Amino acid sequence: MKTTAARGAALAGLLTVWGLTRAALLLFVLKVITFPGPDVTSDVSVIYQGWYGVLREGTFPLDDVTWQYPPAAALAILSPGLLPFLEYATAFFVLACLADAVTLALLVHAGRRAGRSRRGAWMWVAGVPLLGPTVYARYDVMVTAVAVAAVVAGARHPRLMGALAGFGAMLKVWPAMLLLGARRRRTWTSALAAAAAVAAVFAMLMPGSFAFLTFQRDRGTEVESLGALVFHVARHHGWDGKVLLNYGSVEFLGPHVSWVSTGALALTGMALAWLLLWRMLAARFEAHTVADAAFTAVLLFTTTSRVISPQYMVWLVGLAAVCLCFRGSRMTLPAVLVLAACPVTVLEFPVFFAEVVGSDALGITLLFLRNGLLVAASVLAARRLWTDTVPRPVPSSPAPAHRTRAPRAGVPSS
């Protein structure tokens, strides 16, 4: 058993690595040091700041199809206003770093209880910088902090978990998937109440709260997604489609793209059906099951999506980290595969994104590797969640064959 001094030294090492790696990320997004590839901070300095001006007027950016977020996302976009002494982009980066720190604090706290581990905190400390400066240049790290708080609260505070998941769903939809492993009705009712309250407030105060649903429906196949591999290869065999900026992401447009997009939606539907079947049959629930189920659900949702933007990986790192806080979790290998996918992700975006867009051999290889790791992690996570929670059917014993008793000695048989 570790002594108090050893635990203190381990924590100091964890915080030191976090501080050094996060300082590097801040230097990159503040452009003190130039990171290879296209500028990832333009989403904040141009798009987010533009939305900030519109949202301050009391309405959503209804004429901008790149606004594809639930209404509470407005809070993340408006949050730099809390630091009026800083320029908008700088304030956003500082708040993103703060969300990162809050997530680490939650994971450290979760790993201190009996039967827990600090592996989760180390997963977060290592995974985030491996994704590069994109993490601080998107608001996904803020959503991940809310999701991690929800899952950490799940075992002891079901109502709090529900409220956080419901609020998170109003930030970026995917935290609704955290509820699949929740057993208690009050978790669901709390989530619905929180989501309904947030939606009602925004609907009354700001017009166009749910315009994002139409914009999301019309999206195509993004160049980094699993389905996009079909067209990356097809371009070398005569396919005459194009790669264009469409609905805020770089997508394939042309013959048969709608087929692949429909196929991706079908895969997501199949994943959801499997999760619902698992939820109906699962009977063994441990302290780590909520975290394992949340990680598996979001992993399946991400892998089968029409869009796999680099910032989506921070969701998976955060939820994998919560799983690793539990010594009993069987998600160690899927978590390692997600961690391995992080440096490949930063290579495909932003470092070699031009090669990805051009369907060059290097770009295709990176996508095959990253998406292959996500597929492998998805299959393993789903398999382990099933075997860990769904009891195997007990084979029925065959009826014993009828046997004629042998006559006892000295008793004549009739």
N, C-alpha and C positions, 0 to 999 in steps of 0.2 A: 504494500500500500504506500502511495506516495506521501512524503512528509509535506508539511505546510510550506517549507522552504522550496522543495522541489516543484510543488504546484505553482508557487509564486514565480519561480524562475521560468517555468513553462509558459505562464501567462505573459510574463514580460517579453519572452521571445516572440510569442504570437502577436502582441501589440507592436513590437518593433518591426516585424515583417510587414504588418498591415500599414504602419506609418510610412515606411520607405516606399512600398509599392504604390500607395495612394498619392504620395507626394509626386511620384513619377507620372501618374495619370493626370494630376492637376497641371503639371508642367506641360504635358502634351496638349490638353484641351485649351490651356491659356496661351499656347503657341510659343512658349519659351523654348521648347524643343520641338522640332518638326517630326511628326510621325509619318512613315512612308505611306504613299497612296493618296487618294483624294481627301479633301478636308472634311472630317466627320462632324465638325462643329457647326456647319452651315445650317443644319436643321434647327439649332437653337438660335443662332444669331439672325437668321432670316425667317424661317417658317414659324418657329415658336414665338419670336418677338412680334411678328406680324399678327399672329393670332392674339397675342397679349393686347395689342391695341384695339382689336375688334371686341374681345371679351370685356374689356374695361367699359365699353359702351353699353353693356347689358344684353348682348346678343351673341349667338354662336356664328362662326364664319360660314354662313349658309351657301355662299357662292364659291366656296373652295372645296373641291372634291377630295382634297388630301386630308380634310378633317374627318377622320374615320373612328372617332373615339366616343365612348359613352359620356354623359354630361359631366360627371365629376372630374373628368380629365381637365376641365377648365381650372380646377383648383391647382393642379400641378403647373399648368401654364402660367397662372397668375401668381404662383408662389414667390417668384423673384421680387415681387412688390414688397415682400416682407423685409427686404434688404435694400431700401431705397438709396443708400449711400454707395451701392455698387452698380456698375453697368449691368444691363439685363443678363447677358450671357455669363458674365463672371458670377453673378448672384445665383444663377441656375446651377452652375458647376459646383459652387460651394454647398448648395442644398442637396445636390446629388451625392456629394461626399458625405454629408451629414446623414442621409438615408443609408448609405453604405455602413457608416459607423453604428447607427441604430441596429441594423441587421446583425452586425457582428456582436453587439452587446446582447441581443436576444439569444443568439446561438451560444455564446459563452455561458449565459445564465442557464439555458436549457441543458447544457452539458455538465452542469455541476451536481445534479441530483444523483441519487443512487441508481445504478444500472445505466448511467449515461456516459457520454464520452465527449472529449473536445475535438474529435475527428471532424465534426460538423463545422466548427469554427475554422479549422484549418482548410477545409474544403472551400469555404467562402473566401478566406484570405488568399488562397492560391488561385481559385477559379476566376475571380473578377479581373485581376490584372492580365491574365492570359487572354482575355477578350479585347484588351486594348482600350483606347480612349473612348470608343463608342459607348461604353457603359455609362460614362458621365455626360454624354452628349444626347441622351434620350431620357425620357421620364420613367422608363421601365424599372430602373433601380428603386424608385420611390414606390411603385406598385409592388415590387418584390418584397420590400420591407413590410408592407401591410400584410401580404400573403404569409410571410414567415411568422409574423406576430400571430396571425390567425391559427396556423398549424401548431405553433408552440403552445398556444392557449388551449388547444383542443381537448387535451386529456383532463384537465382540471376545471376549465371554465368554458363549458359548451356554449353558453349564451354569448360570451365575448367572442368566441371563435365565429359564431354565426354572424354577429354584427360586423366583424372585420371582413369576413368573406363577402357579405352583402355589399359593404361599402367598396371593397376591392373590385367587385364585379361592375360597379358603377364607374370605376376608374379605367378598367381595361378588360372587361368581360371574363377573361380566363380564370380569375380567382373563384368564380362560381364552381369550377371543377373541384375545388377543395372540399366541397360538401359531400362528395360521393362516398367518402369513408365515414361520415358522421352517422352515429347510430341513434342519437337522442333527438326526439322531435323538437325540443326547444332550440337546438342548434339551427334547424331549418326555419322555424318560425321567426327566430331572431334575425336570420339572414334575409328572409323575405320582408320583414318589417323595416330593416335598415335600408335595403335596396329601394323599397317603395317610398320611404320617407325622402331619400335623396332624390329619387326621380320626380316626386311630387314637387319638391321645393324648386328644382331647376325648371320643371315644366311651367310653374306659375311665374317664376321670375325672369326666365330667359327663353325667348322663342327659338324653335328649331333644335330642341334638346336631343331629338332622336333622328335627325336627318342622317346621322352616320350609318344607320342601318341600310339605307339605299346605296350609299357610297361603297359599303363593304360588299354588298350583293353583286355589284358590277365589276369587282376586281377580277383580274385574270391570273395567269400563272407566272409568278415571280421567278427571276432567273436563278435564284439560289435554292429553290424548293426541290423536293424529291421528284415531282413530276417534270420539272424543267430539264432534268437529265435526258429525257426523251428527245427534246428539241436541240439540246447541245450536241448530241450525237447525230441527229437528223440533219443538222446544218452541213455536216460533212458528207452527206449523201443526197444532196439536191433539194432539201426542204427550203422553200423560198420565203419563209416568214421573216419578221423583223424583231429587233430588240429596241423598245422605246420606253421613255419615262411615261408611265400611265398610272393614274390614281396614286401618285406619290411614291411609286416604286418602279424599278426597272423590270419590265415584264416582256414576255414573248407575245407577239401578236401575229396572227396569220392562220393558215389552214390547220385545222384539227386542234387548235389550242383549246377551244371550248370543250372538246372531248376530254382532254387531259384534266382541265379544270373540274369538269363534272366527275371524272374518276377520283380526283382528290377529295371532293365533297362526299363521294360514296364511301371512300376509305375512312374518312372522319366519322361518317354515320355508322359504319361497321364497328369502329373503335368504341363509339358511344354505346352501341347495342351490346358489345361485349362487356363494357363496364357496368351497364345496367344488369346484365345477366349475372356477373360476378356479385353485384350488390345483393341480388335476390338469393344467391346460393351461399354466400359467405356466412360462416357460423363461428369461426374462431377469431376473436378480436383481442389484440394485445395493445399495450400502450403505444406501440409504434405503428399500428395499422393505419391510423388516420394519416400519418405522414407518408407511409408507403403508398397508400391509395392516391393521395394527392399528387405525389411525384409521378406515379404511373399514369394517371389520368392526363396531366398536363404534358407529359412526355409523348403520349399517343396523340394528343391534340396537336402538338407542335410538329411532330414528324410527318403527319398526314396532311398538314395544312397546305393551301395553295401558295402561301407565303412563309418563308423561314428567314426572317430578317435577323441579322447578327445579334441584335439586342434581345431577341427571344431567348437566347442561351442563358441570360442572367436569371430568367425565371427558373430554368432547370437547375442551375447551380445553387440557387437559394433553396429550392425544395429538396434537392439531393443532400444539401448540408443539414437540413432538419432531420432527414432520415438517419444520417450518420451520427447524429446526437444520441441515438438509441443503440445500445450494444446489441439488442436483439433483432434489429432490422436486417433483412436479407437483401437490401438494396446496395450493398457495397460495390459489387461488380458493375451494375448499371451506372452507379454514381461515378466510378472510375472511367467508364466509357464516355460519359458526358464530359468529365474533366479533360479527357484526351481529345475530345472534339473541340475544346475551346481554342487551343493554339492553331488548329487547322482553320477554325472560323476566322480568326484575325488575319490569317494568311489570305483567305479568299476574299475577305473584306476587312480593311481597305487595301491591304498591301498589294495583292494581285487582282484587284477587282476588274481592271481593264482586260486581263486575260480571261476572266470569267465571262464578262460581257461579250468578248470576242469568240467565245467557245474554243479557245486555244487548248492545246493538250494539257498544259499546266493547270489552267482553270478547271477543266473537266475532271482532272485527277483529284484536285483539292475537293471539289464538290462530291465526287464519288466517295472519297475518304470520310469527309465530315458527315454526309448524309448516311453513309453506311454505318458509321459509329452510332448515329442516332437510331437507325433501324434496329441494330443489334441490341442497343440499350432498351429499346421499347419492347422487343420480344422477350428479353431476359426479365425485365421488370414485370411484365404481364404474367409470365410463367411463374415467377417467384411469388407474386401476390396471390395468384390462384392456389398454388400448392400450400402456401402458408395459412390460408384462411378457409378454403373450401374443403370440407372433409371428403375423403374418398368413399365411394359407395361400398358397403360391406357385401361381398358376394354371398348369396344365399347358399346354405349348405344343402347338398342333395339329401333327399329323404333316405333314411337307412333302409337297406334291402331287407325283406322279410326272411327271417331264418327260422327253420323248423328245429325245435329243441330236440336234442338227442335223448332217447329214453334213458332213465336212470338205471343203473345196474340192478338186476333182480326184479325189475318191474316189466312185465311183458307189454309189448306194444300192441295196440289194437288196430 
